[in-house]
Amino acid sequence: MSDFSFIKTSVDEQVATIVLNRPKVLNALNRPMVTEIITAMEAFDKDEAVKVILLRGEGRAFAAGADIDEMANDGPIDFELLNPFAEWDKINFIKKPILCAAHGFVLGGGFELALACDMMFAAENTSFGFPEVTLGVMPGAGGTQRLTKLLGKTKALHWLWTGDKFSAKDALDYGIVNRLIAPELLQEETEAYARRLANQPPLSLRLIKEAVNKAVDHPLEEGMQLERKNFYLLFASEDQKEGMNAFLEKRRPNFKGK
């Protein structure tokens, strides 16, 4: 995929990388850029050569927010007709693992994009925040919802109401970030983790992701029912036979995603 204006893409060792590529504006997200990100994600989700998707930013920031110039003169009817957040919703339907390597500024829409990923690794000097309130608006692509699910009501309200930035250490303590990494090692170590996942059985990763996402928003019993069905379903896969035979034969498994 090379016909993109605002992102770069590549595939290496079964890991597809999407790079936000508007470094002169700290990768501010405009609508065409979001469309390109989603288009790339959907294509990689269908590509059998890809097992994991990795998202990162070019330059000094992951993404410092939405493109304010683009929306400053919009009215509510413009948004209703454009329905721009319908693009963002498509991330929820990506079946493969999505990892985020965050650095520099991860603000506003950039933070919402990072939170939409399954796991996040961050450089130790990263700053996070939702400054929308200082512009007289609020997050609209899931920020209030995902932050509240991770932090709880009172902490989320503090950061959303003040618009203050918080540190990578705060993000780690809050459970937003999986791991802090020295800035110069962020790409290398995130890619290493992505390759580790790429060697896991793809169907297991897919159905685990579905079950975990079910646990976030549904009652325990519903989640348990889905978990059980997915557990049973994996016993129809070649990878289950390969994994268990490899264990019994004391060798490394060769998973094929079938």
Backbone bond lengths (Angstrom), bond angles and torsions (degrees), N, CA, C in turn:
res aa  C-N    CA-C-N  psi(-1)  N-CA   C-N-CA  omega(-1)  CA-C   N-CA-C  phi
1 M - - - 1.476 - - 1.523 108.93 -
2 S 1.323 116.33 112.16 1.466 119.79 -175.85 1.518 113.27 -128.95
3 D 1.343 118.29 1.84 1.459 121.00 -174.94 1.526 112.23 -93.49
4 F 1.316 117.00 40.13 1.453 121.38 -179.96 1.521 111.04 -107.54
5 S 1.334 115.72 146.49 1.462 121.31 179.57 1.525 112.91 -101.19
6 F 1.339 116.89 -26.14 1.464 120.24 -170.46 1.528 114.11 -119.71
7 I 1.323 116.78 -4.29 1.463 120.65 177.39 1.522 109.40 -135.95
8 K 1.327 115.61 163.23 1.456 122.27 170.98 1.528 107.47 -121.62
9 T 1.318 116.90 146.72 1.461 120.27 179.67 1.526 110.17 -132.67
10 S 1.325 115.37 153.07 1.463 121.31 176.03 1.521 108.40 -158.74
11 V 1.326 115.99 161.33 1.459 122.20 175.70 1.513 108.40 -131.93
12 D 1.338 115.48 129.27 1.458 120.61 179.18 1.525 108.61 -147.57
13 E 1.315 116.70 126.62 1.460 121.99 178.83 1.521 112.18 51.49
14 Q 1.322 115.52 45.94 1.473 124.21 175.15 1.527 113.63 70.74
15 V 1.332 116.99 8.96 1.464 122.35 177.07 1.522 108.83 -109.01
16 A 1.323 117.38 121.06 1.468 122.25 176.21 1.526 108.48 -94.12
17 T 1.319 116.27 127.18 1.463 121.16 179.52 1.521 109.89 -109.46
18 I 1.325 115.24 131.61 1.466 122.69 173.40 1.521 106.91 -113.67
19 V 1.324 116.99 121.58 1.461 121.96 -177.39 1.524 109.27 -111.56
20 L 1.336 117.19 120.01 1.466 121.21 173.80 1.516 107.32 -67.27
21 N 1.329 116.70 125.75 1.462 119.35 -167.04 1.534 113.03 -128.99
22 R 1.333 115.53 57.36 1.469 121.64 168.95 1.535 107.90 -126.60
23 P 1.317 117.43 59.13 1.471 120.07 -171.01 1.523 114.39 -61.67
24 K 1.329 118.20 -27.26 1.470 119.85 -178.06 1.533 111.86 -67.08
25 V 1.324 116.78 -23.41 1.476 120.80 177.41 1.526 110.02 -116.44
26 L 1.332 115.90 28.67 1.472 122.72 178.57 1.529 111.80 54.21
27 N 1.346 114.36 36.75 1.471 122.04 177.08 1.522 113.33 58.73
28 A 1.328 116.05 35.01 1.468 119.87 174.17 1.528 108.88 -55.45
29 L 1.314 115.39 135.86 1.465 121.23 -173.06 1.521 110.94 -88.50
30 N 1.325 116.44 111.64 1.463 118.62 169.43 1.532 108.62 -98.47
31 R 1.299 116.60 171.24 1.470 119.72 -173.55 1.529 112.77 -64.00
32 P 1.341 119.18 -43.31 1.468 117.70 177.09 1.529 112.98 -61.03
33 M 1.336 116.24 -33.83 1.470 119.56 178.57 1.523 110.64 -66.24
34 V 1.328 117.16 -43.39 1.464 120.62 177.89 1.533 109.99 -60.92
35 T 1.314 116.76 -42.70 1.467 120.47 177.72 1.518 110.89 -59.57
36 E 1.333 116.92 -41.50 1.459 119.79 178.45 1.523 111.90 -64.58
37 I 1.331 116.42 -41.62 1.476 120.12 178.44 1.525 110.35 -59.63
38 I 1.333 116.40 -47.27 1.461 120.34 -178.24 1.522 110.40 -66.71
39 T 1.322 117.61 -41.29 1.468 121.30 178.52 1.520 110.64 -58.46
40 A 1.336 116.10 -44.35 1.466 120.25 179.55 1.527 110.91 -66.24
41 M 1.324 116.95 -43.65 1.467 119.81 179.08 1.524 111.54 -59.82
42 E 1.326 116.50 -45.17 1.462 119.92 -178.41 1.522 111.34 -65.10
43 A 1.333 116.90 -38.09 1.466 120.09 178.50 1.525 110.82 -66.52
44 F 1.330 116.50 -43.19 1.461 119.77 179.49 1.530 111.29 -68.16
45 D 1.323 117.00 -30.90 1.461 120.54 178.92 1.525 111.06 -64.08
46 K 1.333 116.49 -28.32 1.465 121.80 -179.08 1.534 112.76 -94.42
47 D 1.313 117.11 -10.46 1.464 122.52 -174.73 1.529 110.18 -83.51
48 E 1.326 117.62 116.04 1.465 121.00 -177.03 1.526 112.40 -66.25
49 A 1.322 117.22 -19.07 1.465 120.52 179.27 1.524 112.52 -79.38
50 V 1.339 116.38 -9.87 1.464 121.85 -177.62 1.529 109.62 -108.38
51 K 1.321 115.53 131.90 1.463 120.07 178.21 1.534 112.63 -112.31
52 V 1.340 117.01 -27.15 1.465 122.24 -176.78 1.525 108.41 -140.76
53 I 1.342 116.27 144.62 1.465 121.83 177.27 1.529 108.30 -111.83
54 L 1.322 115.88 131.77 1.470 122.09 -179.00 1.521 108.93 -120.34
55 L 1.330 116.46 129.41 1.462 122.69 -177.97 1.521 109.33 -115.17
56 R 1.341 117.16 129.26 1.458 120.79 176.72 1.518 109.83 -148.58
57 G 1.334 116.46 171.99 1.453 121.25 -177.66 1.520 112.41 -115.38
58 E 1.315 116.21 146.83 1.467 122.67 176.36 1.527 109.67 -85.79
59 G 1.329 117.09 144.08 1.457 120.34 173.67 1.516 113.39 86.96
60 R 1.328 116.20 -144.13 1.466 121.74 -169.54 1.524 114.45 -87.32
61 A 1.332 117.79 -2.71 1.470 119.43 -176.11 1.516 110.68 -149.12
62 F 1.317 115.40 154.42 1.464 119.38 168.07 1.521 107.86 -68.74
63 A 1.330 116.99 -61.52 1.465 122.03 174.15 1.523 108.10 -167.27
64 A 1.323 115.86 123.42 1.465 120.80 -173.77 1.522 112.96 -90.41
65 G 1.339 117.46 15.46 1.454 119.65 176.02 1.508 112.91 129.85
66 A 1.312 115.07 -171.39 1.460 121.29 176.20 1.522 109.29 -82.47
67 D 1.314 115.75 163.32 1.460 122.13 178.99 1.538 108.32 -80.64
68 I 1.326 116.32 101.23 1.468 121.37 -174.59 1.523 111.09 -65.29
69 D 1.324 117.55 -36.15 1.468 120.42 179.21 1.517 111.33 -56.60
70 E 1.323 116.19 -33.73 1.449 121.30 -175.42 1.529 112.36 -70.74
71 M 1.342 116.28 -31.63 1.463 118.41 -172.05 1.527 114.53 -112.97
72 A 1.314 117.31 -3.76 1.468 120.54 -172.03 1.530 113.00 -56.57
73 N 1.325 117.32 -34.28 1.467 119.96 -176.59 1.526 113.57 -103.25
74 D 1.326 117.49 8.92 1.467 120.72 178.93 1.523 111.04 -75.24
75 G 1.323 115.57 150.01 1.453 122.01 172.91 1.518 109.81 -114.39
76 P 1.332 116.61 175.06 1.468 119.31 -177.22 1.522 113.76 -60.72
77 I 1.343 117.01 -34.30 1.465 118.69 178.89 1.527 110.48 -69.41
78 D 1.341 116.74 -35.32 1.464 119.76 175.64 1.533 110.10 -58.12
79 F 1.335 115.44 -46.56 1.462 119.13 -179.74 1.530 111.46 -65.72
80 E 1.321 116.42 -40.82 1.463 119.66 179.55 1.525 110.63 -60.16
81 L 1.329 117.28 -42.64 1.461 120.66 -177.98 1.527 111.85 -75.22
82 L 1.335 116.68 -37.92 1.466 120.05 179.17 1.528 112.01 -72.90
83 N 1.335 115.53 -35.19 1.468 121.67 -177.59 1.536 111.08 48.34
84 P 1.335 117.99 54.07 1.474 120.12 -171.17 1.523 113.98 -66.26
85 F 1.317 117.69 -27.20 1.462 118.87 -175.85 1.526 112.90 -78.48
86 A 1.330 116.51 -8.80 1.469 119.06 174.29 1.526 110.59 -61.64
87 E 1.330 117.06 -31.23 1.467 120.58 176.41 1.525 110.30 -64.38
88 W 1.344 115.43 -45.56 1.460 120.17 -179.44 1.531 111.31 -59.81
89 D 1.330 116.44 -37.20 1.464 120.44 -177.46 1.528 111.95 -60.14
90 K 1.321 117.05 -25.24 1.461 120.46 -177.60 1.527 111.98 -66.15
91 I 1.341 117.17 -22.33 1.469 119.54 177.93 1.526 109.80 -60.82
92 N 1.340 116.55 -32.86 1.466 120.66 -178.51 1.522 112.91 -62.28
93 F 1.334 116.83 -19.10 1.462 120.66 -175.46 1.531 112.97 -101.34
94 I 1.326 117.67 3.43 1.465 120.85 175.80 1.524 107.97 -74.15
95 K 1.328 116.51 125.14 1.461 121.14 -173.45 1.528 112.86 -85.97
96 K 1.310 117.80 -28.75 1.465 120.72 -176.12 1.528 110.80 -81.57
97 P 1.326 117.12 158.04 1.470 119.88 177.64 1.527 111.18 -60.80
98 I 1.335 115.58 136.46 1.465 121.85 175.16 1.522 107.70 -117.93
99 L 1.325 116.39 117.81 1.454 122.20 177.58 1.520 109.54 -105.19
100 C 1.315 116.08 147.69 1.462 121.71 177.96 1.519 109.23 -121.28
101 A 1.324 116.56 131.14 1.459 122.55 171.95 1.525 106.97 -106.96
102 A 1.335 116.40 106.10 1.462 121.70 -172.74 1.524 110.79 -102.38
103 H 1.337 115.72 138.51 1.464 119.76 176.42 1.520 109.43 -151.84
104 G 1.318 115.67 164.20 1.463 120.01 176.96 1.516 110.74 65.29
105 F 1.328 116.31 -120.77 1.457 121.96 179.26 1.526 110.06 -103.76
106 V 1.332 115.71 132.39 1.465 122.72 175.01 1.524 105.25 -128.44
107 L 1.345 115.50 88.00 1.459 120.91 -167.79 1.524 111.53 -126.94
108 G 1.320 115.37 150.06 1.461 120.80 172.67 1.521 112.25 53.66
109 G 1.327 115.89 -125.60 1.457 120.49 179.62 1.518 112.60 -59.76
110 G 1.328 117.35 -30.92 1.457 120.39 175.96 1.518 111.57 -64.41
111 F 1.327 116.31 -37.96 1.464 121.31 177.30 1.524 109.84 -68.75
112 E 1.328 116.61 -39.62 1.463 119.92 177.76 1.526 110.87 -62.15
113 L 1.329 116.61 -40.15 1.462 120.15 178.23 1.521 110.49 -64.62
114 A 1.325 117.06 -43.23 1.465 120.82 178.97 1.528 111.12 -63.01
115 L 1.338 116.91 -41.57 1.468 121.12 -179.92 1.525 111.92 -67.53
116 A 1.320 117.39 -23.26 1.466 120.68 178.90 1.525 111.95 -76.00
117 C 1.343 116.64 -13.13 1.466 120.55 177.17 1.528 109.59 -77.68
118 D 1.314 116.72 163.48 1.462 120.71 -176.91 1.524 112.41 -78.29
119 M 1.314 117.08 -36.58 1.458 121.98 178.95 1.514 108.93 -141.33
120 M 1.339 116.41 151.02 1.459 120.36 -178.54 1.524 110.04 -132.70
121 F 1.337 114.56 129.06 1.460 122.30 171.33 1.522 106.59 -110.37
122 A 1.317 118.32 141.44 1.465 120.34 -173.56 1.518 111.42 -134.85
123 A 1.325 115.52 142.77 1.458 120.83 169.64 1.517 109.09 -65.44
124 E 1.308 116.12 148.70 1.458 121.09 -173.49 1.525 113.60 -63.37
125 N 1.333 117.28 -21.12 1.472 120.38 -177.85 1.531 112.68 -102.93
126 T 1.316 117.43 20.03 1.468 121.43 -178.40 1.525 110.90 -75.63
127 S 1.341 116.25 143.94 1.469 122.36 174.29 1.521 109.57 -115.52
128 F 1.327 115.58 133.97 1.457 122.11 -179.18 1.532 109.80 -116.80
129 G 1.322 116.92 154.17 1.449 118.40 174.10 1.513 113.39 170.93
130 F 1.334 114.07 164.52 1.461 122.66 174.15 1.524 108.13 -120.45
131 P 1.347 117.77 90.94 1.463 120.76 -177.86 1.524 114.34 -84.28
132 E 1.334 117.93 8.15 1.468 120.54 -174.51 1.524 112.88 -54.00
133 V 1.339 117.45 -36.26 1.464 120.61 -176.91 1.524 111.31 -59.95
134 T 1.331 117.39 -30.50 1.467 120.80 -179.91 1.526 111.79 -72.25
135 L 1.340 116.69 -11.69 1.463 121.96 176.75 1.529 111.40 -103.19
136 G 1.329 115.99 4.36 1.457 119.61 -179.30 1.506 114.13 81.95
137 V 1.344 117.37 16.42 1.463 119.74 179.26 1.533 108.74 -130.10
138 M 1.324 117.35 -155.34 1.462 122.26 -179.24 1.526 107.82 -155.68
139 P 1.322 118.55 165.71 1.466 119.36 175.27 1.527 111.19 -60.66
140 G 1.332 116.04 145.29 1.463 119.61 -178.23 1.515 114.50 -131.26
141 A 1.348 116.57 -2.61 1.471 119.86 -178.44 1.524 111.16 -112.00
142 G 1.329 115.84 33.14 1.459 119.99 175.46 1.512 115.44 105.00
143 G 1.329 117.98 -0.45 1.457 120.57 -175.15 1.515 114.72 -60.54
144 T 1.330 117.33 -46.26 1.470 119.17 -179.04 1.525 111.11 -65.92
145 Q 1.318 116.40 -32.94 1.463 120.06 -176.36 1.531 111.92 -77.52
146 R 1.319 116.56 -49.70 1.471 119.30 -176.66 1.525 111.34 -69.90
147 L 1.335 117.57 -37.71 1.463 119.18 179.05 1.526 110.33 -65.31
148 T 1.328 117.46 -41.85 1.460 120.97 -179.65 1.526 111.39 -65.08
149 K 1.319 117.58 -39.25 1.466 120.01 178.54 1.527 111.34 -63.51
150 L 1.330 116.99 -32.13 1.461 120.67 -179.03 1.526 112.28 -84.43
151 L 1.342 117.83 -39.32 1.462 121.51 -171.49 1.519 113.78 -101.70
152 G 1.318 117.49 -24.81 1.455 120.86 -168.80 1.521 110.23 92.58
153 K 1.319 115.94 166.07 1.467 122.30 -171.65 1.522 113.37 -60.89
154 T 1.327 117.79 -51.48 1.464 119.72 -169.41 1.525 112.38 -69.12
155 K 1.321 117.40 -43.40 1.473 119.38 178.31 1.528 110.83 -66.12
156 A 1.331 116.23 -42.35 1.465 119.31 179.78 1.526 111.07 -60.70
157 L 1.324 116.49 -44.53 1.468 119.29 179.75 1.524 111.05 -60.04
158 H 1.317 118.22 -40.33 1.466 120.11 179.44 1.525 110.70 -56.82
159 W 1.312 116.91 -52.67 1.471 119.25 -176.02 1.522 112.11 -69.67
160 L 1.335 117.15 -34.58 1.468 120.25 179.98 1.521 111.86 -74.75
161 W 1.332 117.54 -36.61 1.464 121.13 -179.35 1.523 112.45 -75.32
162 T 1.314 118.08 -36.25 1.473 120.33 -177.08 1.512 112.63 -87.28
163 G 1.328 117.10 -29.75 1.457 120.12 -173.64 1.515 112.92 74.40
164 D 1.340 117.29 8.87 1.463 120.69 -179.30 1.520 110.86 -65.63
165 K 1.336 115.14 153.85 1.465 120.62 172.49 1.521 109.12 -88.23
166 F 1.326 115.78 147.13 1.457 118.32 171.55 1.521 110.11 -125.00
167 S 1.320 114.85 159.28 1.457 121.61 -169.18 1.522 112.27 -81.79
168 A 1.334 115.12 168.11 1.452 120.54 175.16 1.523 110.54 -62.54
169 K 1.334 116.36 -34.79 1.468 119.57 178.22 1.532 110.40 -64.29
170 D 1.339 117.11 -42.72 1.465 120.25 174.35 1.521 110.43 -58.56
171 A 1.334 116.21 -45.12 1.463 120.71 -178.12 1.525 110.97 -61.43
172 L 1.323 116.47 -37.60 1.464 120.04 176.68 1.527 110.62 -66.90
173 D 1.329 116.20 -46.07 1.466 120.50 -179.52 1.526 111.86 -62.29
174 Y 1.334 116.89 -33.93 1.462 121.44 -179.13 1.529 112.93 -79.89
175 G 1.319 117.37 -8.65 1.456 120.06 -178.89 1.518 113.74 84.58
176 I 1.331 117.28 12.93 1.458 121.19 177.10 1.525 110.43 -77.16
177 V 1.316 115.25 -40.47 1.465 123.09 -176.95 1.520 109.12 -106.43
178 N 1.325 116.24 138.91 1.456 120.54 178.49 1.526 112.81 -78.61
179 R 1.346 115.30 -34.19 1.457 118.44 -173.91 1.517 110.01 -160.52
180 L 1.341 116.66 141.32 1.465 121.94 173.19 1.520 108.91 -97.33
181 I 1.334 115.38 139.86 1.463 121.61 -174.80 1.523 108.47 -135.98
182 A 1.313 117.11 144.62 1.463 120.92 174.68 1.530 109.09 -55.83
183 P 1.343 118.07 136.98 1.466 119.83 -174.57 1.524 114.64 -51.68
184 E 1.327 116.48 -39.68 1.466 119.59 -176.51 1.533 112.44 -72.47
185 L 1.331 117.16 -12.70 1.468 120.90 -178.89 1.529 112.96 -109.85
186 L 1.334 116.95 -1.02 1.465 120.38 -173.02 1.517 112.42 -57.09
187 Q 1.328 117.44 -52.26 1.459 119.96 -176.79 1.525 111.06 -63.88
188 E 1.310 116.22 -45.75 1.464 120.57 -177.66 1.528 111.93 -60.49
189 E 1.325 116.52 -46.93 1.462 119.42 -175.18 1.533 112.21 -75.56
190 T 1.329 116.71 -33.15 1.464 118.65 176.23 1.522 110.41 -67.77
191 E 1.314 116.73 -40.67 1.467 120.28 177.30 1.520 110.99 -64.14
192 A 1.331 117.24 -37.47 1.470 120.44 178.47 1.528 110.40 -63.16
193 Y 1.340 115.97 -41.27 1.468 119.38 178.25 1.530 110.15 -66.18
194 A 1.327 116.25 -40.61 1.471 119.86 178.99 1.523 110.55 -61.51
195 R 1.334 117.15 -41.05 1.469 119.94 178.57 1.529 110.94 -66.01
196 R 1.324 116.21 -34.74 1.470 119.15 176.37 1.526 110.59 -61.48
197 L 1.338 116.62 -45.41 1.461 119.56 177.14 1.523 111.56 -64.23
198 A 1.334 116.30 -35.95 1.464 120.45 -178.25 1.527 111.59 -63.54
199 N 1.310 117.60 -21.29 1.459 121.20 178.37 1.526 113.01 -89.74
200 Q 1.320 116.85 -4.47 1.463 120.93 175.87 1.537 109.62 -80.98
201 P 1.336 118.13 161.17 1.463 119.61 178.73 1.534 111.29 -64.72
202 P 1.333 118.28 118.73 1.468 121.38 -173.35 1.524 114.57 -58.97
203 L 1.324 117.04 -37.74 1.472 118.60 -179.17 1.523 111.01 -67.15
204 S 1.333 116.51 -36.46 1.467 119.21 176.81 1.524 110.42 -63.96
205 L 1.333 117.02 -44.78 1.470 120.32 178.61 1.523 110.49 -58.98
206 R 1.309 115.49 -44.11 1.472 121.12 -177.53 1.533 111.38 -61.77
207 L 1.335 116.50 -47.34 1.465 119.70 -175.54 1.525 112.00 -78.14
208 I 1.331 117.65 -28.30 1.465 120.16 172.18 1.523 109.74 -64.32
209 K 1.331 117.14 -45.47 1.471 120.91 178.79 1.527 110.50 -58.14
210 E 1.323 116.67 -44.47 1.464 119.87 179.64 1.527 111.18 -61.10
211 A 1.334 116.68 -43.57 1.461 120.48 -178.05 1.531 111.69 -67.99
212 V 1.320 117.38 -40.57 1.467 120.47 179.49 1.522 110.40 -65.87
213 N 1.328 117.28 -43.19 1.465 119.73 177.98 1.534 111.05 -62.71
214 K 1.310 117.10 -34.88 1.471 120.71 176.36 1.524 110.14 -63.69
215 A 1.331 116.19 -38.07 1.467 120.69 -178.57 1.526 111.93 -63.90
216 V 1.328 117.49 -30.21 1.465 121.44 -176.22 1.527 111.48 -66.96
217 D 1.314 117.50 -38.97 1.466 120.93 -167.94 1.523 115.51 -117.63
218 H 1.324 117.92 2.24 1.465 119.40 -174.31 1.529 110.68 -130.92
219 P 1.333 116.78 159.65 1.469 120.32 178.00 1.524 111.63 -60.58
220 L 1.321 115.76 157.43 1.462 122.19 -176.76 1.519 112.10 -55.04
221 E 1.313 117.16 -44.97 1.461 119.08 -175.63 1.524 112.07 -63.20
222 E 1.341 117.28 -39.83 1.469 120.04 177.36 1.520 110.54 -63.68
223 G 1.332 116.32 -43.24 1.452 120.05 178.56 1.516 112.13 -62.66
224 M 1.325 116.57 -40.45 1.467 120.97 179.39 1.528 111.10 -64.26
225 Q 1.333 116.73 -38.52 1.463 120.14 179.07 1.530 110.88 -63.64
226 L 1.344 116.13 -43.27 1.458 119.10 178.79 1.529 110.33 -66.83
227 E 1.330 117.04 -43.01 1.458 120.39 178.61 1.527 110.67 -55.61
228 R 1.323 116.57 -45.47 1.460 121.63 -177.79 1.528 110.84 -63.98
229 K 1.339 116.88 -44.44 1.471 119.95 179.09 1.522 111.06 -62.82
230 N 1.339 116.87 -41.09 1.465 119.94 179.55 1.526 111.07 -67.65
231 F 1.340 116.15 -37.35 1.468 120.42 175.75 1.527 109.65 -59.06
232 Y 1.333 116.50 -49.22 1.468 120.41 -179.95 1.538 110.21 -61.49
233 L 1.325 116.23 -43.33 1.458 121.18 -175.71 1.523 112.13 -59.60
234 L 1.317 117.46 -37.61 1.457 120.33 -178.32 1.524 112.51 -64.99
235 F 1.327 117.40 -19.87 1.471 119.87 177.54 1.529 112.03 -75.66
236 A 1.328 116.81 -3.33 1.462 120.58 172.72 1.526 111.18 -93.97
237 S 1.329 117.30 0.46 1.468 120.46 -174.72 1.526 112.28 -94.65
238 E 1.325 115.27 150.29 1.462 120.71 173.31 1.530 110.42 -65.22
239 D 1.336 116.37 -33.49 1.470 119.74 -179.10 1.521 111.99 -63.23
240 Q 1.340 117.43 -34.29 1.472 119.41 177.39 1.521 110.53 -64.12
241 K 1.332 115.50 -44.33 1.470 118.87 177.97 1.520 110.46 -63.04
242 E 1.321 116.46 -44.92 1.465 120.77 179.87 1.519 111.64 -62.63
243 G 1.322 117.06 -44.00 1.464 120.76 -178.01 1.511 112.41 -63.34
244 M 1.327 116.43 -44.79 1.464 119.71 -177.49 1.531 111.51 -74.13
245 N 1.345 116.61 -36.92 1.468 118.99 176.31 1.520 111.13 -65.39
246 A 1.332 115.97 -40.72 1.462 119.74 178.37 1.524 111.07 -62.01
247 F 1.332 116.28 -39.42 1.465 120.29 177.68 1.534 110.64 -62.05
248 L 1.329 115.63 -46.54 1.469 119.84 -178.13 1.525 111.41 -67.77
249 E 1.335 116.49 -32.71 1.468 121.22 -178.58 1.524 112.82 -90.72
250 K 1.343 115.76 2.03 1.473 122.45 177.21 1.534 111.72 55.90
251 R 1.351 115.45 51.11 1.466 121.95 176.12 1.518 109.39 -136.38
252 R 1.337 116.40 169.46 1.461 120.71 178.09 1.525 109.21 -77.96
253 P 1.327 117.28 136.23 1.475 119.17 178.48 1.523 111.67 -75.54
254 N 1.304 115.13 154.80 1.470 121.90 175.95 1.526 107.32 -119.47
255 F 1.321 116.62 91.98 1.462 121.95 -175.69 1.524 110.90 -82.20
256 K 1.343 116.42 140.48 1.460 121.01 -176.48 1.534 113.10 -122.34
257 G 1.320 117.01 -0.82 1.457 118.94 179.83 1.504 113.09 73.98
258 K 1.339 116.75 30.04 1.470 120.83 -179.14 1.520 109.69 -128.84
